[in-house]
Amino acid sequence: MRFTEDYSAELNRLKAEIESADAIVIGAGAGLSTAAGFTYSGERFEQYFSDFAAKYGFRDMYSGGFYPFESPEIFWAYWSRYIWCNRYTDVDNGTYKALYRLVQNKDYFVITTNVDHQFQKAGFDKHRLFYTQGDYGLFQCSEPCHDQTYDNEAVIKDMIAQQQDMKIPAALIPKCPKCGRPMTMNLRSDDTFVEDEGWHRAAERYEEFLRRHEGLHILFLELGVGYNTPVIIKYPFWQMTAQNPKAVYACLNFGEAKAPAPILKQSICINGDLHALLTAIS
């Protein structure tokens, strides 16, 4: 592995690749949303969860997501706020919109492990998006007894409006319409994750996009992807770049921008804040 240090030269090179590529495949991880303002601790956490922090002692949203709350009324009071502030509020500081300006007139596709729906909010075509790990805006059966998901915006709004003392009314606890078991978020955490019809259609569109552009000048643009689930974006991008001499792999990340030696000559690696980098390019 090697890091690339010359920011200005690499930014210019990346801009040229964006303009000249036959197609762009964007792979986005949590670092992109963090750069856009979706922080899970500090001021945002205190704004939405100071009462939970005082009672239960955790200091960030992520930790609270694993806390064994003593009742479903409390569980859903917490998770309705979590979903509301990370899915339905407008937080993006312009990072996603800057990315959209860069690729809006290009033949692009997005694969992402993010579940906060920010690509569509920024203007990306939903038919060019593959959310591999789910969506905060969807519920599924916790069993699951069937492979359907359900939009949750109206239910989440009611939970937010009606909760008191860190509890929602029992009548708002979501139940599966098929089997009556508790509903849960459509987030990949174990083998109960529901890959619904929309998920499979998006996966097929992604595979078809890759097939149509095989052997062409493709820019694999990786943004904020770490090593929690590298087999979804990072490793496939490396492999597809190695197999295609016309391909270019670009990795923008804060502290983890690197490429393996076999594709280093085809790579652009820039360490830095994604908001600043994308704004500068766009």
WOGI-V681585 format. One record per residue. N is the residue number from 1. SS is DSSP state (@ for helix, = for strand, . for the rest). BURIAL is + if it has 16 or more other ideal C-beta (glycine too) atoms within 10 Angstrom, else -. D_FIRST is the distance of its C-alpha to the first C-alpha in Angstrom with 1 decimal. Layout:
BEGIN
n={N/N}
ss={SS/SS}
burial={BURIAL/BURIAL}
d_first={D_FIRST/D_FIRST}
END
This chain:
BEGIN
n={1/2/3/4/5/6/7/8/9/10/11/12/13/14/15/16/17/18/19/20/21/22/23/24/25/26/27/28/29/30/31/32/33/34/35/36/37/38/39/40/41/42/43/44/45/46/47/48/49/50/51/52/53/54/55/56/57/58/59/60/61/62/63/64/65/66/67/68/69/70/71/72/73/74/75/76/77/78/79/80/81/82/83/84/85/86/87/88/89/90/91/92/93/94/95/96/97/98/99/100/101/102/103/104/105/106/107/108/109/110/111/112/113/114/115/116/117/118/119/120/121/122/123/124/125/126/127/128/129/130/131/132/133/134/135/136/137/138/139/140/141/142/143/144/145/146/147/148/149/150/151/152/153/154/155/156/157/158/159/160/161/162/163/164/165/166/167/168/169/170/171/172/173/174/175/176/177/178/179/180/181/182/183/184/185/186/187/188/189/190/191/192/193/194/195/196/197/198/199/200/201/202/203/204/205/206/207/208/209/210/211/212/213/214/215/216/217/218/219/220/221/222/223/224/225/226/227/228/229/230/231/232/233/234/235/236/237/238/239/240/241/242/243/244/245/246/247/248/249/250/251/252/253/254/255/256/257/258/259/260/261/262/263/264/265/266/267/268/269/270/271/272/273/274/275/276/277/278/279/280/281/282}
ss={./=/././././@/@/@/@/@/@/@/@/@/@/@/@/@/@/././=/=/=/=/=/=/./@/@/@/@/@/@/./././././=/@/@/@/@/@/@/@/@/@/@/@/@/@/@/@/./././=/@/@/@/@/./././././././@/@/@/@/@/@/@/@/@/@/@/@/@/@/@/@/@/././././././@/@/@/@/@/@/@/@/@/././././=/=/=/=/=/./././././@/@/@/@/@/./././@/@/@/=/=/=/././=/=/=/=/=/=/=/=/././././././././=/=/./@/@/@/@/@/@/@/@/@/@/./=/././=/././@/@/@/././=/././././././=/=/=/=/=/=/./././././././././@/@/@/@/@/@/@/@/@/@/@/@/@/@/@/@/./././././=/=/=/=/=/=/././././././././././@/@/@/@/@/@/@/@/@/@/././././=/=/=/=/=/=/./././././=/./@/@/@/@/@/@/=/=/=/=/=/././@/@/@/@/@/@/@/@/.}
burial={-/-/-/+/-/-/-/-/-/+/+/-/+/+/-/-/+/+/-/-/+/-/+/+/+/+/+/+/+/+/+/+/+/+/+/+/+/+/-/+/-/-/-/+/+/-/-/+/+/-/-/+/+/-/-/+/-/+/-/-/+/-/-/+/-/-/-/-/+/-/-/+/+/+/+/+/+/+/+/+/+/+/+/+/+/+/+/+/-/-/+/+/-/-/+/+/+/+/+/+/+/+/+/-/-/-/+/+/+/+/+/+/+/+/+/+/+/+/+/-/+/+/-/+/-/-/-/+/+/+/+/+/+/+/+/+/+/+/+/+/+/+/-/+/-/-/-/+/+/+/-/+/-/-/+/+/-/-/+/+/-/-/+/-/-/+/+/+/-/-/-/+/+/+/-/+/-/-/-/-/-/-/+/+/+/+/-/+/-/-/-/-/+/+/+/+/-/-/+/-/-/+/-/-/-/+/-/-/+/+/-/-/+/-/-/-/-/+/+/+/+/+/+/+/+/+/-/-/+/-/-/+/+/+/-/+/+/+/-/+/+/-/-/+/-/-/+/+/+/+/+/+/+/+/-/+/+/-/+/-/-/-/+/-/-/+/+/+/+/+/+/+/+/+/+/-/+/+/+/-/+/-}
d_first={0.0/3.8/7.0/10.1/13.2/16.2/17.6/20.8/19.6/17.0/19.7/22.1/19.8/19.4/23.1/23.9/21.8/23.7/26.9/26.4/24.8/27.2/25.9/23.5/22.2/21.4/19.6/20.6/20.1/21.8/20.1/22.1/25.3/24.7/24.2/27.4/29.4/29.3/28.8/30.1/31.4/33.2/35.8/35.4/35.8/38.8/40.3/40.4/40.4/42.0/44.8/42.5/40.6/43.9/45.2/42.2/40.0/36.6/34.8/32.6/33.2/30.5/32.3/35.6/34.6/34.6/37.8/40.7/43.3/46.8/48.1/47.0/48.7/46.4/43.3/44.0/44.9/41.4/39.7/41.8/40.8/37.1/37.4/39.5/37.3/34.1/35.5/38.8/38.7/37.4/34.5/32.0/31.8/31.2/27.5/28.3/31.0/28.8/26.4/29.5/30.8/27.7/28.1/31.8/32.9/30.1/29.8/27.5/26.8/25.3/23.9/23.6/23.7/25.7/29.4/31.1/32.3/31.1/30.2/33.8/35.2/33.3/34.9/32.5/34.4/34.6/34.6/31.1/29.7/28.5/28.5/27.0/27.8/31.3/33.1/34.8/37.7/38.6/40.5/40.7/42.9/41.4/42.7/41.9/45.1/44.1/41.1/42.3/40.9/43.0/42.6/43.1/43.7/47.4/47.3/44.7/46.9/49.8/48.0/47.0/50.5/52.4/50.5/52.2/51.4/47.9/49.6/50.2/53.5/53.5/54.6/51.2/49.2/47.7/48.8/47.9/50.6/50.7/50.8/51.3/48.3/46.2/43.8/40.2/37.3/35.5/32.1/30.0/30.0/31.5/33.3/36.1/34.2/36.3/34.8/37.8/38.9/37.1/33.8/34.4/35.5/32.3/30.2/32.3/32.0/28.2/28.2/30.8/28.9/25.9/28.5/30.3/27.3/25.8/24.9/25.5/23.5/21.8/19.7/17.7/17.7/16.0/17.6/17.3/15.9/14.8/14.3/18.1/18.6/15.4/17.5/19.6/17.5/13.7/13.6/16.5/15.2/12.1/14.8/17.4/15.3/14.5/18.3/19.5/19.1/20.8/18.5/16.2/13.7/14.0/12.5/14.7/14.5/15.8/13.1/10.5/9.7/6.1/5.6/4.7/5.7/9.3/9.8/8.2/11.8/13.2/11.2/12.5/10.7/13.3/13.7/17.3/20.4/20.8/24.5/24.3/21.7/23.7/26.9/25.9/25.0/28.1}
END
